[in-house]
Amino acid sequence: MVNEIVVRIIAERIMNKGLNPLRKRLFELDDVTNVDYRKAVEDYIITNTADATGEDFVTQ
């Protein structure tokens, strides 16, 4: 089970080119090592990028 607030924070940092406070550099998807969190972050990014582009349907 993942914490949706943590997922949103990580995903937003990745999408907005925010800093990873542990590594002192831009946050990258590869920084997420937990499989459950990585999947949740990927899904969040896919869903929210599609909304930003105005697409109604997202394919994977």
C-alpha positions in Angstrom: 0.0 0.0 0.0 1.3 3.4 -0.9 0.7 6.8 0.5 -1.0 8.9 -2.2 0.3 12.2 -0.8 3.9 10.9 -1.0 3.2 9.7 -4.6 1.8 13.1 -5.6 4.8 15.0 -4.1 7.3 12.7 -5.8 5.5 12.8 -9.1 5.1 16.6 -9.0 8.8 17.0 -8.3 9.7 14.8 -11.2 7.3 16.6 -13.6 8.3 20.1 -12.4 12.1 19.3 -12.4 12.3 19.7 -8.6 15.2 18.7 -6.4 15.7 15.4 -4.8 16.5 16.4 -1.2 18.6 13.3 -0.6 20.8 13.5 -3.7 20.9 17.3 -4.1 20.0 17.1 -7.8 16.9 16.9 -10.0 14.5 14.2 -9.0 14.3 11.4 -11.6 12.0 8.4 -11.8 15.0 6.1 -11.3 15.4 7.6 -7.8 12.2 5.7 -6.8 13.4 2.3 -5.9 10.3 0.8 -4.2 8.4 -1.1 -6.9 4.9 -0.1 -5.5 5.8 3.5 -5.3 7.5 3.6 -8.7 4.3 2.1 -10.3 2.1 4.6 -8.5 4.3 7.5 -9.5 4.4 6.4 -13.1 0.6 6.1 -13.1 0.2 9.5 -11.6 2.5 11.1 -14.2 0.8 9.4 -17.1 -2.6 10.4 -15.8 -1.7 14.0 -15.1 0.3 14.6 -18.2 -2.6 13.4 -20.3 -4.8 15.9 -18.5 -2.4 18.7 -19.2 -2.3 17.9 -22.9 -6.0 17.8 -23.2 -6.1 14.2 -24.3 -9.1 12.2 -23.2 -7.6 8.8 -23.7 -4.2 7.5 -22.5 -2.7 4.5 -24.1 0.2 2.5 -22.6 
